[in-house]
Amino acid sequence: MKWKNINGTADRKVPNGYKSWLDFYEQKSGKSAKVCKVKYCTSNADDGAHVKKVNSIDNSWYIVPLCRSHNHDGDEFELNSDSDPVSVR
Ligand SMILES: [Zn+2]
C-alpha cells in the first residue's frame, strides 16, 4: 500500500500530554520512533509526519516517523509492514 505525505501540516499542534509527534507515535503505537518507517530506509527519524493512504476510502490522517529526506509535502512511498501508523482523526 502506498502512503502520501500530507501538505501543509507543519503548523499542526501536538496534542496535550505529548512532547512531539514522535513522542505521540511512540506512546500510541508502543513502538520505537528512532528510525524512518519508509521501506528500506535506515535513516534516523526526524519528525512524526502526517500521512494518509493513497487511493483508499480511508481518508484518515496518520502519524508515522520519517527521516528528513522522506518528509516532504506530497511525497508518496511504501512503509514497512510493521510501521503501524497512528490515526490522528
Ligand atoms: Zn527515510
PDB file of the backbone (N, CA, C, O) and the ligand in Angstrom, with CONECT records:
HET     ZN  A 101       1
ATOM      1  N   MET A   1       0.837  -1.196   0.000  1.00  0.00           N
ATOM      2  CA  MET A   1       0.000   0.000   0.000  1.00  0.00           C
ATOM      3  C   MET A   1       0.873   1.248   0.000  1.00  0.00           C
ATOM      4  O   MET A   1       1.891   1.325   0.688  1.00  0.00           O
ATOM      5  N   LYS A   2       0.440   2.217  -0.794  1.00  0.00           N
ATOM      6  CA  LYS A   2       1.188   3.472  -0.832  1.00  0.00           C
ATOM      7  C   LYS A   2       0.614   4.484   0.145  1.00  0.00           C
ATOM      8  O   LYS A   2      -0.592   4.533   0.387  1.00  0.00           O
ATOM      9  N   TRP A   3       1.498   5.278   0.691  1.00  0.00           N
ATOM     10  CA  TRP A   3       1.140   6.358   1.615  1.00  0.00           C
ATOM     11  C   TRP A   3       1.630   7.668   1.046  1.00  0.00           C
ATOM     12  O   TRP A   3       2.592   7.708   0.278  1.00  0.00           O
ATOM     13  N   LYS A   4       0.963   8.733   1.429  1.00  0.00           N
ATOM     14  CA  LYS A   4       1.315  10.047   0.905  1.00  0.00           C
ATOM     15  C   LYS A   4       1.500  11.035   2.051  1.00  0.00           C
ATOM     16  O   LYS A   4       0.723  11.066   3.005  1.00  0.00           O
ATOM     17  N   ASN A   5       2.543  11.833   1.930  1.00  0.00           N
ATOM     18  CA  ASN A   5       2.794  12.899   2.895  1.00  0.00           C
ATOM     19  C   ASN A   5       1.785  14.024   2.656  1.00  0.00           C
ATOM     20  O   ASN A   5       1.646  14.498   1.528  1.00  0.00           O
ATOM     21  N   ILE A   6       1.086  14.452   3.697  1.00  0.00           N
ATOM     22  CA  ILE A   6       0.041  15.464   3.552  1.00  0.00           C
ATOM     23  C   ILE A   6       0.657  16.862   3.544  1.00  0.00           C
ATOM     24  O   ILE A   6       1.548  17.175   4.334  1.00  0.00           O
ATOM     25  N   ASN A   7       0.158  17.688   2.632  1.00  0.00           N
ATOM     26  CA  ASN A   7       0.673  19.058   2.506  1.00  0.00           C
ATOM     27  C   ASN A   7       0.265  19.948   3.675  1.00  0.00           C
ATOM     28  O   ASN A   7      -0.817  19.792   4.242  1.00  0.00           O
ATOM     29  N   GLY A   8       1.136  20.873   4.023  1.00  0.00           N
ATOM     30  CA  GLY A   8       0.771  21.982   4.903  1.00  0.00           C
ATOM     31  C   GLY A   8       0.378  21.608   6.313  1.00  0.00           C
ATOM     32  O   GLY A   8      -0.584  22.157   6.850  1.00  0.00           O
ATOM     33  N   THR A   9       1.104  20.680   6.927  1.00  0.00           N
ATOM     34  CA  THR A   9       0.744  20.269   8.283  1.00  0.00           C
ATOM     35  C   THR A   9       1.770  20.736   9.311  1.00  0.00           C
ATOM     36  O   THR A   9       1.664  20.403  10.492  1.00  0.00           O
ATOM     37  N   ALA A  10       2.756  21.503   8.869  1.00  0.00           N
ATOM     38  CA  ALA A  10       3.849  21.890   9.772  1.00  0.00           C
ATOM     39  C   ALA A  10       3.349  22.663  10.985  1.00  0.00           C
ATOM     40  O   ALA A  10       3.977  22.627  12.044  1.00  0.00           O
ATOM     41  N   ASP A  11       2.213  23.369  10.841  1.00  0.00           N
ATOM     42  CA  ASP A  11       1.725  24.190  11.968  1.00  0.00           C
ATOM     43  C   ASP A  11       0.735  23.449  12.853  1.00  0.00           C
ATOM     44  O   ASP A  11       0.179  24.036  13.781  1.00  0.00           O
ATOM     45  N   ARG A  12       0.504  22.172  12.583  1.00  0.00           N
ATOM     46  CA  ARG A  12      -0.460  21.434  13.418  1.00  0.00           C
ATOM     47  C   ARG A  12       0.146  21.121  14.775  1.00  0.00           C
ATOM     48  O   ARG A  12       1.228  20.542  14.873  1.00  0.00           O
ATOM     49  N   LYS A  13      -0.573  21.514  15.820  1.00  0.00           N
ATOM     50  CA  LYS A  13      -0.044  21.398  17.177  1.00  0.00           C
ATOM     51  C   LYS A  13      -0.135  19.963  17.692  1.00  0.00           C
ATOM     52  O   LYS A  13      -1.095  19.240  17.427  1.00  0.00           O
ATOM     53  N   VAL A  14       0.902  19.581  18.438  1.00  0.00           N
ATOM     54  CA  VAL A  14       0.922  18.280  19.093  1.00  0.00           C
ATOM     55  C   VAL A  14      -0.134  18.284  20.211  1.00  0.00           C
ATOM     56  O   VAL A  14      -0.217  19.257  20.961  1.00  0.00           O
ATOM     57  N   PRO A  15      -0.934  17.229  20.337  1.00  0.00           N
ATOM     58  CA  PRO A  15      -1.951  17.189  21.397  1.00  0.00           C
ATOM     59  C   PRO A  15      -1.326  17.312  22.782  1.00  0.00           C
ATOM     60  O   PRO A  15      -0.174  16.933  22.990  1.00  0.00           O
ATOM     61  N   ASN A  16      -2.093  17.843  23.722  1.00  0.00           N
ATOM     62  CA  ASN A  16      -1.620  17.965  25.102  1.00  0.00           C
ATOM     63  C   ASN A  16      -1.159  16.618  25.633  1.00  0.00           C
ATOM     64  O   ASN A  16      -1.770  15.581  25.375  1.00  0.00           O
ATOM     65  N   GLY A  17      -0.059  16.661  26.385  1.00  0.00           N
ATOM     66  CA  GLY A  17       0.430  15.447  27.004  1.00  0.00           C
ATOM     67  C   GLY A  17       1.515  14.756  26.203  1.00  0.00           C
ATOM     68  O   GLY A  17       2.047  13.727  26.621  1.00  0.00           O
ATOM     69  N   TYR A  18       1.845  15.327  25.039  1.00  0.00           N
ATOM     70  CA  TYR A  18       2.906  14.741  24.206  1.00  0.00           C
ATOM     71  C   TYR A  18       3.962  15.799  23.899  1.00  0.00           C
ATOM     72  O   TYR A  18       3.642  16.962  23.654  1.00  0.00           O
ATOM     73  N   LYS A  19       5.228  15.376  23.915  1.00  0.00           N
ATOM     74  CA  LYS A  19       6.322  16.324  23.694  1.00  0.00           C
ATOM     75  C   LYS A  19       6.475  16.675  22.219  1.00  0.00           C
ATOM     76  O   LYS A  19       6.896  17.780  21.876  1.00  0.00           O
ATOM     77  N   SER A  20       6.135  15.738  21.362  1.00  0.00           N
ATOM     78  CA  SER A  20       6.333  15.920  19.920  1.00  0.00           C
ATOM     79  C   SER A  20       5.462  14.885  19.218  1.00  0.00           C
ATOM     80  O   SER A  20       4.856  14.032  19.866  1.00  0.00           O
ATOM     81  N   TRP A  21       5.401  14.964  17.889  1.00  0.00           N
ATOM     82  CA  TRP A  21       4.656  13.948  17.142  1.00  0.00           C
ATOM     83  C   TRP A  21       5.352  12.583  17.219  1.00  0.00           C
ATOM     84  O   TRP A  21       4.701  11.541  17.144  1.00  0.00           O
ATOM     85  N   LEU A  22       6.691  12.601  17.371  1.00  0.00           N
ATOM     86  CA  LEU A  22       7.401  11.321  17.549  1.00  0.00           C
ATOM     87  C   LEU A  22       7.018  10.694  18.888  1.00  0.00           C
ATOM     88  O   LEU A  22       6.813   9.484  18.984  1.00  0.00           O
ATOM     89  N   ASP A  23       6.924  11.533  19.915  1.00  0.00           N
ATOM     90  CA  ASP A  23       6.509  11.053  21.231  1.00  0.00           C
ATOM     91  C   ASP A  23       5.071  10.523  21.161  1.00  0.00           C
ATOM     92  O   ASP A  23       4.762   9.479  21.735  1.00  0.00           O
ATOM     93  N   PHE A  24       4.198  11.246  20.455  1.00  0.00           N
ATOM     94  CA  PHE A  24       2.809  10.815  20.245  1.00  0.00           C
ATOM     95  C   PHE A  24       2.781   9.427  19.605  1.00  0.00           C
ATOM     96  O   PHE A  24       2.052   8.543  20.055  1.00  0.00           O
ATOM     97  N   TYR A  25       3.575   9.246  18.561  1.00  0.00           N
ATOM     98  CA  TYR A  25       3.632   7.952  17.866  1.00  0.00           C
ATOM     99  C   TYR A  25       4.093   6.840  18.810  1.00  0.00           C
ATOM    100  O   TYR A  25       3.497   5.764  18.853  1.00  0.00           O
ATOM    101  N   GLU A  26       5.168   7.114  19.572  1.00  0.00           N
ATOM    102  CA  GLU A  26       5.715   6.073  20.456  1.00  0.00           C
ATOM    103  C   GLU A  26       4.714   5.668  21.527  1.00  0.00           C
ATOM    104  O   GLU A  26       4.546   4.486  21.823  1.00  0.00           O
ATOM    105  N   GLN A  27       4.050   6.670  22.104  1.00  0.00           N
ATOM    106  CA  GLN A  27       3.105   6.354  23.189  1.00  0.00           C
ATOM    107  C   GLN A  27       1.872   5.613  22.657  1.00  0.00           C
ATOM    108  O   GLN A  27       1.376   4.691  23.304  1.00  0.00           O
ATOM    109  N   LYS A  28       1.386   6.010  21.498  1.00  0.00           N
ATOM    110  CA  LYS A  28       0.167   5.399  20.955  1.00  0.00           C
ATOM    111  C   LYS A  28       0.420   4.015  20.365  1.00  0.00           C
ATOM    112  O   LYS A  28      -0.399   3.109  20.518  1.00  0.00           O
ATOM    113  N   SER A  29       1.565   3.855  19.688  1.00  0.00           N
ATOM    114  CA  SER A  29       1.821   2.586  18.999  1.00  0.00           C
ATOM    115  C   SER A  29       2.586   1.605  19.872  1.00  0.00           C
ATOM    116  O   SER A  29       2.547   0.396  19.645  1.00  0.00           O
ATOM    117  N   GLY A  30       3.287   2.138  20.878  1.00  0.00           N
ATOM    118  CA  GLY A  30       4.128   1.276  21.694  1.00  0.00           C
ATOM    119  C   GLY A  30       5.388   0.844  20.976  1.00  0.00           C
ATOM    120  O   GLY A  30       6.068  -0.090  21.401  1.00  0.00           O
ATOM    121  N   LYS A  31       5.706   1.541  19.864  1.00  0.00           N
ATOM    122  CA  LYS A  31       6.889   1.186  19.082  1.00  0.00           C
ATOM    123  C   LYS A  31       7.904   2.317  19.099  1.00  0.00           C
ATOM    124  O   LYS A  31       7.572   3.469  19.378  1.00  0.00           O
ATOM    125  N   SER A  32       9.135   1.969  18.798  1.00  0.00           N
ATOM    126  CA  SER A  32      10.195   2.968  18.743  1.00  0.00           C
ATOM    127  C   SER A  32      10.020   3.881  17.533  1.00  0.00           C
ATOM    128  O   SER A  32       9.625   3.441  16.453  1.00  0.00           O
ATOM    129  N   ALA A  33      10.323   5.158  17.736  1.00  0.00           N
ATOM    130  CA  ALA A  33      10.248   6.131  16.640  1.00  0.00           C
ATOM    131  C   ALA A  33      11.636   6.599  16.238  1.00  0.00           C
ATOM    132  O   ALA A  33      11.800   7.719  15.755  1.00  0.00           O
ATOM    133  N   LYS A  34      12.635   5.749  16.434  1.00  0.00           N
ATOM    134  CA  LYS A  34      14.014   6.185  16.179  1.00  0.00           C
ATOM    135  C   LYS A  34      14.396   6.157  14.706  1.00  0.00           C
ATOM    136  O   LYS A  34      15.208   6.962  14.249  1.00  0.00           O
ATOM    137  N   VAL A  35      13.801   5.217  13.964  1.00  0.00           N
ATOM    138  CA  VAL A  35      14.211   5.029  12.572  1.00  0.00           C
ATOM    139  C   VAL A  35      13.027   5.317  11.642  1.00  0.00           C
ATOM    140  O   VAL A  35      11.882   4.995  11.958  1.00  0.00           O
ATOM    141  N   CYS A  36      13.323   5.925  10.498  1.00  0.00           N
ATOM    142  CA  CYS A  36      12.326   6.220   9.468  1.00  0.00           C
ATOM    143  C   CYS A  36      11.586   4.938   9.080  1.00  0.00           C
ATOM    144  O   CYS A  36      12.198   3.877   8.959  1.00  0.00           O
ATOM    145  N   LYS A  37      10.258   5.040   8.884  1.00  0.00           N
ATOM    146  CA  LYS A  37       9.445   3.845   8.617  1.00  0.00           C
ATOM    147  C   LYS A  37       9.236   3.570   7.127  1.00  0.00           C
ATOM    148  O   LYS A  37       8.523   2.633   6.768  1.00  0.00           O
ATOM    149  N   VAL A  38       9.844   4.367   6.268  1.00  0.00           N
ATOM    150  CA  VAL A  38       9.742   4.082   4.831  1.00  0.00           C
ATOM    151  C   VAL A  38      10.522   2.803   4.531  1.00  0.00           C
ATOM    152  O   VAL A  38      11.606   2.578   5.070  1.00  0.00           O
ATOM    153  N   LYS A  39       9.947   1.970   3.659  1.00  0.00           N
ATOM    154  CA  LYS A  39      10.547   0.688   3.312  1.00  0.00           C
ATOM    155  C   LYS A  39      12.002   0.870   2.883  1.00  0.00           C
ATOM    156  O   LYS A  39      12.311   1.739   2.068  1.00  0.00           O
ATOM    157  N   TYR A  40      12.879   0.058   3.427  1.00  0.00           N
ATOM    158  CA  TYR A  40      14.316   0.008   3.108  1.00  0.00           C
ATOM    159  C   TYR A  40      15.101   1.212   3.606  1.00  0.00           C
ATOM    160  O   TYR A  40      16.321   1.246   3.441  1.00  0.00           O
ATOM    161  N   CYS A  41      14.447   2.204   4.212  1.00  0.00           N
ATOM    162  CA  CYS A  41      15.183   3.363   4.723  1.00  0.00           C
ATOM    163  C   CYS A  41      15.703   3.044   6.119  1.00  0.00           C
ATOM    164  O   CYS A  41      14.978   2.494   6.948  1.00  0.00           O
ATOM    165  N   THR A  42      16.968   3.394   6.375  1.00  0.00           N
ATOM    166  CA  THR A  42      17.559   3.128   7.685  1.00  0.00           C
ATOM    167  C   THR A  42      18.007   4.415   8.367  1.00  0.00           C
ATOM    168  O   THR A  42      18.744   4.373   9.353  1.00  0.00           O
ATOM    169  N   SER A  43      17.563   5.567   7.842  1.00  0.00           N
ATOM    170  CA  SER A  43      17.951   6.846   8.434  1.00  0.00           C
ATOM    171  C   SER A  43      17.212   7.082   9.746  1.00  0.00           C
ATOM    172  O   SER A  43      16.144   6.520   9.985  1.00  0.00           O
ATOM    173  N   ASN A  44      17.800   7.923  10.587  1.00  0.00           N
ATOM    174  CA  ASN A  44      17.109   8.323  11.808  1.00  0.00           C
ATOM    175  C   ASN A  44      15.827   9.061  11.471  1.00  0.00           C
ATOM    176  O   ASN A  44      15.774   9.815  10.500  1.00  0.00           O
ATOM    177  N   ALA A  45      14.795   8.845  12.272  1.00  0.00           N
ATOM    178  CA  ALA A  45      13.553   9.596  12.096  1.00  0.00           C
ATOM    179  C   ALA A  45      13.717  10.974  12.718  1.00  0.00           C
ATOM    180  O   ALA A  45      14.165  11.097  13.858  1.00  0.00           O
ATOM    181  N   ASP A  46      13.357  12.003  11.973  1.00  0.00           N
ATOM    182  CA  ASP A  46      13.478  13.375  12.459  1.00  0.00           C
ATOM    183  C   ASP A  46      12.144  13.949  12.897  1.00  0.00           C
ATOM    184  O   ASP A  46      12.097  14.806  13.779  1.00  0.00           O
ATOM    185  N   ASP A  47      11.065  13.489  12.296  1.00  0.00           N
ATOM    186  CA  ASP A  47       9.754  14.049  12.592  1.00  0.00           C
ATOM    187  C   ASP A  47       8.690  12.970  12.554  1.00  0.00           C
ATOM    188  O   ASP A  47       8.810  11.978  11.836  1.00  0.00           O
ATOM    189  N   GLY A  48       7.638  13.184  13.349  1.00  0.00           N
ATOM    190  CA  GLY A  48       6.422  12.398  13.183  1.00  0.00           C
ATOM    191  C   GLY A  48       5.618  13.096  12.096  1.00  0.00           C
ATOM    192  O   GLY A  48       5.051  14.164  12.329  1.00  0.00           O
ATOM    193  N   ALA A  49       5.566  12.503  10.920  1.00  0.00           N
ATOM    194  CA  ALA A  49       4.946  13.146   9.759  1.00  0.00           C
ATOM    195  C   ALA A  49       3.468  12.783   9.641  1.00  0.00           C
ATOM    196  O   ALA A  49       3.045  11.700  10.046  1.00  0.00           O
ATOM    197  N   HIS A  50       2.693  13.707   9.081  1.00  0.00           N
ATOM    198  CA  HIS A  50       1.280  13.437   8.774  1.00  0.00           C
ATOM    199  C   HIS A  50       1.195  12.770   7.404  1.00  0.00           C
ATOM    200  O   HIS A  50       1.675  13.308   6.406  1.00  0.00           O
ATOM    201  N   VAL A  51       0.576  11.592   7.372  1.00  0.00           N
ATOM    202  CA  VAL A  51       0.444  10.857   6.112  1.00  0.00           C
ATOM    203  C   VAL A  51      -0.984  10.324   5.972  1.00  0.00           C
ATOM    204  O   VAL A  51      -1.728  10.256   6.951  1.00  0.00           O
ATOM    205  N   LYS A  52      -1.356   9.951   4.755  1.00  0.00           N
ATOM    206  CA  LYS A  52      -2.634   9.274   4.528  1.00  0.00           C
ATOM    207  C   LYS A  52      -2.449   8.220   3.454  1.00  0.00           C
ATOM    208  O   LYS A  52      -1.466   8.230   2.714  1.00  0.00           O
ATOM    209  N   LYS A  53      -3.420   7.298   3.380  1.00  0.00           N
ATOM    210  CA  LYS A  53      -3.344   6.236   2.385  1.00  0.00           C
ATOM    211  C   LYS A  53      -3.646   6.798   1.001  1.00  0.00           C
ATOM    212  O   LYS A  53      -4.487   7.685   0.858  1.00  0.00           O
ATOM    213  N   VAL A  54      -2.961   6.281  -0.017  1.00  0.00           N
ATOM    214  CA  VAL A  54      -3.209   6.675  -1.395  1.00  0.00           C
ATOM    215  C   VAL A  54      -4.262   5.741  -1.980  1.00  0.00           C
ATOM    216  O   VAL A  54      -4.219   4.532  -1.755  1.00  0.00           O
ATOM    217  N   ASN A  55      -5.214   6.305  -2.736  1.00  0.00           N
ATOM    218  CA  ASN A  55      -6.259   5.502  -3.388  1.00  0.00           C
ATOM    219  C   ASN A  55      -7.010   4.617  -2.415  1.00  0.00           C
ATOM    220  O   ASN A  55      -7.189   3.424  -2.659  1.00  0.00           O
ATOM    221  N   SER A  56      -7.451   5.204  -1.310  1.00  0.00           N
ATOM    222  CA  SER A  56      -8.194   4.438  -0.319  1.00  0.00           C
ATOM    223  C   SER A  56      -9.431   5.214   0.094  1.00  0.00           C
ATOM    224  O   SER A  56      -9.432   6.444   0.053  1.00  0.00           O
ATOM    225  N   ILE A  57     -10.497   4.503   0.497  1.00  0.00           N
ATOM    226  CA  ILE A  57     -11.668   5.204   1.023  1.00  0.00           C
ATOM    227  C   ILE A  57     -11.384   5.719   2.427  1.00  0.00           C
ATOM    228  O   ILE A  57     -12.130   6.542   2.959  1.00  0.00           O
ATOM    229  N   ASP A  58     -10.303   5.230   3.023  1.00  0.00           N
ATOM    230  CA  ASP A  58      -9.892   5.718   4.341  1.00  0.00           C
ATOM    231  C   ASP A  58      -9.136   7.027   4.166  1.00  0.00           C
ATOM    232  O   ASP A  58      -7.986   7.031   3.726  1.00  0.00           O
ATOM    233  N   ASN A  59      -9.784   8.143   4.512  1.00  0.00           N
ATOM    234  CA  ASN A  59      -9.144   9.450   4.374  1.00  0.00           C
ATOM    235  C   ASN A  59      -8.550   9.955   5.681  1.00  0.00           C
ATOM    236  O   ASN A  59      -8.208  11.132   5.798  1.00  0.00           O
ATOM    237  N   SER A  60      -8.428   9.072   6.657  1.00  0.00           N
ATOM    238  CA  SER A  60      -7.883   9.476   7.951  1.00  0.00           C
ATOM    239  C   SER A  60      -6.444   9.953   7.811  1.00  0.00           C
ATOM    240  O   SER A  60      -5.719   9.569   6.894  1.00  0.00           O
ATOM    241  N   TRP A  61      -6.066  10.796   8.748  1.00  0.00           N
ATOM    242  CA  TRP A  61      -4.673  11.215   8.835  1.00  0.00           C
ATOM    243  C   TRP A  61      -3.971  10.359   9.871  1.00  0.00           C
ATOM    244  O   TRP A  61      -4.542  10.009  10.903  1.00  0.00           O
ATOM    245  N   TYR A  62      -2.725  10.028   9.577  1.00  0.00           N
ATOM    246  CA  TYR A  62      -1.926   9.198  10.468  1.00  0.00           C
ATOM    247  C   TYR A  62      -0.582   9.867  10.716  1.00  0.00           C
ATOM    248  O   TYR A  62      -0.118  10.692   9.929  1.00  0.00           O
ATOM    249  N   ILE A  63       0.029   9.485  11.833  1.00  0.00           N
ATOM    250  CA  ILE A  63       1.388   9.928  12.153  1.00  0.00           C
ATOM    251  C   ILE A  63       2.331   8.741  11.998  1.00  0.00           C
ATOM    252  O   ILE A  63       2.056   7.637  12.468  1.00  0.00           O
ATOM    253  N   VAL A  64       3.443   8.999  11.330  1.00  0.00           N
ATOM    254  CA  VAL A  64       4.460   7.964  11.205  1.00  0.00           C
ATOM    255  C   VAL A  64       5.845   8.637  11.210  1.00  0.00           C
ATOM    256  O   VAL A  64       6.009   9.700  10.612  1.00  0.00           O
ATOM    257  N   PRO A  65       6.833   8.036  11.869  1.00  0.00           N
ATOM    258  CA  PRO A  65       8.165   8.635  11.921  1.00  0.00           C
ATOM    259  C   PRO A  65       8.852   8.582  10.552  1.00  0.00           C
ATOM    260  O   PRO A  65       8.912   7.532   9.912  1.00  0.00           O
ATOM    261  N   LEU A  66       9.366   9.734  10.123  1.00  0.00           N
ATOM    262  CA  LEU A  66      10.090   9.798   8.848  1.00  0.00           C
ATOM    263  C   LEU A  66      11.405  10.551   9.028  1.00  0.00           C
ATOM    264  O   LEU A  66      11.535  11.418   9.892  1.00  0.00           O
ATOM    265  N   CYS A  67      12.376  10.193   8.187  1.00  0.00           N
ATOM    266  CA  CYS A  67      13.629  10.939   8.157  1.00  0.00           C
ATOM    267  C   CYS A  67      13.406  12.238   7.371  1.00  0.00           C
ATOM    268  O   CYS A  67      12.379  12.416   6.717  1.00  0.00           O
ATOM    269  N   ARG A  68      14.388  13.136   7.452  1.00  0.00           N
ATOM    270  CA  ARG A  68      14.227  14.434   6.793  1.00  0.00           C
ATOM    271  C   ARG A  68      14.039  14.286   5.285  1.00  0.00           C
ATOM    272  O   ARG A  68      13.242  15.007   4.686  1.00  0.00           O
ATOM    273  N   SER A  69      14.757  13.368   4.679  1.00  0.00           N
ATOM    274  CA  SER A  69      14.685  13.283   3.218  1.00  0.00           C
ATOM    275  C   SER A  69      13.378  12.669   2.739  1.00  0.00           C
ATOM    276  O   SER A  69      13.021  12.817   1.571  1.00  0.00           O
ATOM    277  N   HIS A  70      12.658  11.981   3.623  1.00  0.00           N
ATOM    278  CA  HIS A  70      11.354  11.433   3.219  1.00  0.00           C
ATOM    279  C   HIS A  70      10.177  12.297   3.665  1.00  0.00           C
ATOM    280  O   HIS A  70       9.044  12.059   3.248  1.00  0.00           O
ATOM    281  N   ASN A  71      10.434  13.289   4.501  1.00  0.00           N
ATOM    282  CA  ASN A  71       9.329  14.125   4.999  1.00  0.00           C
ATOM    283  C   ASN A  71       9.159  15.373   4.137  1.00  0.00           C
ATOM    284  O   ASN A  71       9.478  16.486   4.555  1.00  0.00           O
ATOM    285  N   HIS A  72       8.650  15.159   2.927  1.00  0.00           N
ATOM    286  CA  HIS A  72       8.402  16.260   2.000  1.00  0.00           C
ATOM    287  C   HIS A  72       6.940  16.244   1.598  1.00  0.00           C
ATOM    288  O   HIS A  72       6.386  15.186   1.298  1.00  0.00           O
ATOM    289  N   ASP A  73       6.317  17.405   1.592  1.00  0.00           N
ATOM    290  CA  ASP A  73       4.909  17.514   1.205  1.00  0.00           C
ATOM    291  C   ASP A  73       4.655  16.816  -0.121  1.00  0.00           C
ATOM    292  O   ASP A  73       5.362  17.045  -1.103  1.00  0.00           O
ATOM    293  N   GLY A  74       3.638  15.961  -0.139  1.00  0.00           N
ATOM    294  CA  GLY A  74       3.205  15.352  -1.390  1.00  0.00           C
ATOM    295  C   GLY A  74       3.946  14.092  -1.796  1.00  0.00           C
ATOM    296  O   GLY A  74       3.527  13.407  -2.730  1.00  0.00           O
ATOM    297  N   ASP A  75       5.035  13.772  -1.117  1.00  0.00           N
ATOM    298  CA  ASP A  75       5.770  12.552  -1.461  1.00  0.00           C
ATOM    299  C   ASP A  75       4.910  11.305  -1.238  1.00  0.00           C
ATOM    300  O   ASP A  75       4.088  11.255  -0.323  1.00  0.00           O
ATOM    301  N   GLU A  76       5.117  10.306  -2.093  1.00  0.00           N
ATOM    302  CA  GLU A  76       4.447   9.014  -1.906  1.00  0.00           C
ATOM    303  C   GLU A  76       5.505   7.940  -1.703  1.00  0.00           C
ATOM    304  O   GLU A  76       6.580   7.985  -2.302  1.00  0.00           O
ATOM    305  N   PHE A  77       5.178   6.963  -0.839  1.00  0.00           N
ATOM    306  CA  PHE A  77       6.157   5.932  -0.508  1.00  0.00           C
ATOM    307  C   PHE A  77       5.451   4.708   0.071  1.00  0.00           C
ATOM    308  O   PHE A  77       4.282   4.767   0.453  1.00  0.00           O
ATOM    309  N   GLU A  78       6.183   3.607   0.126  1.00  0.00           N
ATOM    310  CA  GLU A  78       5.718   2.407   0.819  1.00  0.00           C
ATOM    311  C   GLU A  78       6.317   2.429   2.222  1.00  0.00           C
ATOM    312  O   GLU A  78       7.454   2.858   2.417  1.00  0.00           O
ATOM    313  N   LEU A  79       5.538   1.963   3.194  1.00  0.00           N
ATOM    314  CA  LEU A  79       6.035   1.887   4.568  1.00  0.00           C
ATOM    315  C   LEU A  79       6.337   0.439   4.926  1.00  0.00           C
ATOM    316  O   LEU A  79       5.790  -0.482   4.320  1.00  0.00           O
ATOM    317  N   ASN A  80       7.202   0.240   5.907  1.00  0.00           N
ATOM    318  CA  ASN A  80       7.434  -1.095   6.439  1.00  0.00           C
ATOM    319  C   ASN A  80       6.120  -1.692   6.928  1.00  0.00           C
ATOM    320  O   ASN A  80       5.243  -0.978   7.415  1.00  0.00           O
ATOM    321  N   SER A  81       5.995  -3.000   6.794  1.00  0.00           N
ATOM    322  CA  SER A  81       4.730  -3.643   7.145  1.00  0.00           C
ATOM    323  C   SER A  81       4.428  -3.536   8.637  1.00  0.00           C
ATOM    324  O   SER A  81       3.270  -3.637   9.043  1.00  0.00           O
ATOM    325  N   ASP A  82       5.461  -3.333   9.455  1.00  0.00           N
ATOM    326  CA  ASP A  82       5.219  -3.224  10.895  1.00  0.00           C
ATOM    327  C   ASP A  82       5.271  -1.767  11.371  1.00  0.00           C
ATOM    328  O   ASP A  82       5.513  -1.502  12.548  1.00  0.00           O
ATOM    329  N   SER A  83       5.040  -0.826  10.446  1.00  0.00           N
ATOM    330  CA  SER A  83       5.200   0.584  10.820  1.00  0.00           C
ATOM    331  C   SER A  83       4.067   1.105  11.691  1.00  0.00           C
ATOM    332  O   SER A  83       4.261   2.052  12.453  1.00  0.00           O
ATOM    333  N   ASP A  84       2.874   0.497  11.590  1.00  0.00           N
ATOM    334  CA  ASP A  84       1.737   0.883  12.433  1.00  0.00           C
ATOM    335  C   ASP A  84       1.501   2.384  12.554  1.00  0.00           C
ATOM    336  O   ASP A  84       1.604   2.928  13.654  1.00  0.00           O
ATOM    337  N   PRO A  85       1.189   3.066  11.460  1.00  0.00           N
ATOM    338  CA  PRO A  85       0.865   4.495  11.556  1.00  0.00           C
ATOM    339  C   PRO A  85      -0.287   4.711  12.551  1.00  0.00           C
ATOM    340  O   PRO A  85      -1.216   3.907  12.623  1.00  0.00           O
ATOM    341  N   VAL A  86      -0.209   5.808  13.314  1.00  0.00           N
ATOM    342  CA  VAL A  86      -1.184   6.093  14.355  1.00  0.00           C
ATOM    343  C   VAL A  86      -2.188   7.123  13.845  1.00  0.00           C
ATOM    344  O   VAL A  86      -1.798   8.212  13.425  1.00  0.00           O
ATOM    345  N   SER A  87      -3.484   6.788  13.880  1.00  0.00           N
ATOM    346  CA  SER A  87      -4.523   7.685  13.392  1.00  0.00           C
ATOM    347  C   SER A  87      -4.646   8.917  14.290  1.00  0.00           C
ATOM    348  O   SER A  87      -4.624   8.804  15.516  1.00  0.00           O
ATOM    349  N   VAL A  88      -4.776  10.105  13.666  1.00  0.00           N
ATOM    350  CA  VAL A  88      -4.972  11.311  14.453  1.00  0.00           C
ATOM    351  C   VAL A  88      -6.372  11.888  14.304  1.00  0.00           C
ATOM    352  O   VAL A  88      -6.741  12.788  15.059  1.00  0.00           O
ATOM    353  N   ARG A  89      -7.161  11.400  13.358  1.00  0.00           N
ATOM    354  CA  ARG A  89      -8.549  11.847  13.272  1.00  0.00           C
ATOM    355  C   ARG A  89      -9.327  11.002  12.287  1.00  0.00           C
ATOM    356  O   ARG A  89     -10.518  11.232  12.083  1.00  0.00           O
TER     357      ARG A  89
HETATM  358 ZN    ZN A 101      13.553   7.749   5.264  1.00  0.00          ZN2+
END
